[in-house]
Amino acid sequence: MAGMYSLLTVLDAVDTQPWAVALRARSYELLGDLTGRTVVDAGCGPGRAVAELAEHGARAIGVDLDPAMIAAARKRWPAGEFHVGDACELPLETESVSCYRADKVLHTLDDPARAVAEARRVLAPGGRAVLLGQDWDTFVIDSDEPEITRRLVHAKADSLPSPRVARRYRNLLLDAGFTDPVVEVRTGVFTDDTALGLLHRITDEESWLAEQAERARTNRIFVAVPMFLVAAQG
Ligand SMILES: C[S@@+](CC[C@H](N)C(=O)[O-])C[C@H]1O[C@@H](n2cnc3c(N)ncnc32)[C@H](O)[C@@H]1O
């Protein structure tokens, strides 16, 4: 999992961008009053949101399918509660949590509707869910090679199980029986080296990446990613 452009390294770099901090804060706000509430963060990765939710007074539980992510989360946040588990089959009792959150997770699933149905199962009546993440067809990248850029972005999208799930969050929640969805979009903007980590996860095409590296070196890199956030009532 180590490496300059591993998922963990890139997540760490993106997580500290001011817009990412604000986006997470907004996701917590949309869950309502968290004091004393049980919140599950499905696909929690290395666990930052679990730690932040605990700071807001919640009993936060992180679940991730990847044992290495859960190991990293436990190491970083020893006080946190983390379990290896599937977002489509959460290791939680029916109606046992007040809030549900899934951040940049549903695009990795073949059937995201299953995860949303599972969110509804574990939520107590009146509980709240928040889904957030990017639409993988919608990366805005300044490049001298716009056609190649479009091809590379679409190739990456096509390699993912559910690349356009973020534009379906609202419908998925409604279809699962959630009500009163609130939709927000915030744009992540990268104008420094952090963008390179993200771009290396999109493609390994060397000449295209070399142009982007040169842009970063000369302070001319520009990548913007709309982040979709939908909250609804269970
Ligand atoms: C892009 S990362 C996002 C991690 C974290 N939510 C964040 O915002 O930093 C996606 C995470 O979803 C996890 N994941 C993928 N499929 C999953 C599944 N079926 N159930 C639970 N977690 C899953 C991956 O292991 C990975 O940690």
PDBQT file of the ligand as one rigid body, heavy atoms in Angstrom, charges set to zero:
ROOT
HETATM    1  C1  LIG A 301     -11.463   6.171  -2.190  1.00  0.00    +0.000 C 
HETATM    2  S1  LIG A 301     -11.476   5.332  -0.673  1.00  0.00    +0.000 S 
HETATM    3  C2  LIG A 301     -12.308   6.489   0.398  1.00  0.00    +0.000 C 
HETATM    4  C3  LIG A 301     -11.984   6.276   1.849  1.00  0.00    +0.000 C 
HETATM    5  C4  LIG A 301     -12.631   7.279   2.812  1.00  0.00    +0.000 C 
HETATM    6  N1  LIG A 301     -14.071   7.198   2.804  1.00  0.00    +0.000 N 
HETATM    7  C5  LIG A 301     -12.197   8.687   2.514  1.00  0.00    +0.000 C 
HETATM    8  O1  LIG A 301     -13.025   9.514   2.151  1.00  0.00    +0.000 OA
HETATM    9  O2  LIG A 301     -11.005   8.974   2.673  1.00  0.00    +0.000 OA
HETATM   10  C6  LIG A 301     -12.682   4.054  -0.891  1.00  0.00    +0.000 C 
HETATM   11  C7  LIG A 301     -12.705   3.058   0.249  1.00  0.00    +0.000 C 
HETATM   12  O3  LIG A 301     -13.815   2.194   0.079  1.00  0.00    +0.000 OA
HETATM   13  C8  LIG A 301     -13.406   0.891   0.492  1.00  0.00    +0.000 C 
HETATM   14  N2  LIG A 301     -14.340  -0.093  -0.087  1.00  0.00    +0.000 N 
HETATM   15  C9  LIG A 301     -14.401  -0.512  -1.365  1.00  0.00    +0.000 A 
HETATM   16  N3  LIG A 301     -15.411  -1.404  -1.512  1.00  0.00    +0.000 NA
HETATM   17  C10 LIG A 301     -15.984  -1.541  -0.288  1.00  0.00    +0.000 A 
HETATM   18  C11 LIG A 301     -17.068  -2.321   0.207  1.00  0.00    +0.000 A 
HETATM   19  N4  LIG A 301     -17.774  -3.138  -0.578  1.00  0.00    +0.000 N 
HETATM   20  N5  LIG A 301     -17.374  -2.200   1.508  1.00  0.00    +0.000 NA
HETATM   21  C12 LIG A 301     -16.679  -1.392   2.332  1.00  0.00    +0.000 A 
HETATM   22  N6  LIG A 301     -15.638  -0.639   1.914  1.00  0.00    +0.000 NA
HETATM   23  C13 LIG A 301     -15.295  -0.713   0.623  1.00  0.00    +0.000 A 
HETATM   24  C14 LIG A 301     -11.979   0.791   0.011  1.00  0.00    +0.000 C 
HETATM   25  O4  LIG A 301     -11.264  -0.220   0.691  1.00  0.00    +0.000 OA
HETATM   26  C15 LIG A 301     -11.458   2.199   0.319  1.00  0.00    +0.000 C 
HETATM   27  O5  LIG A 301     -10.911   2.280   1.599  1.00  0.00    +0.000 OA
ENDROOT
TORSDOF 0
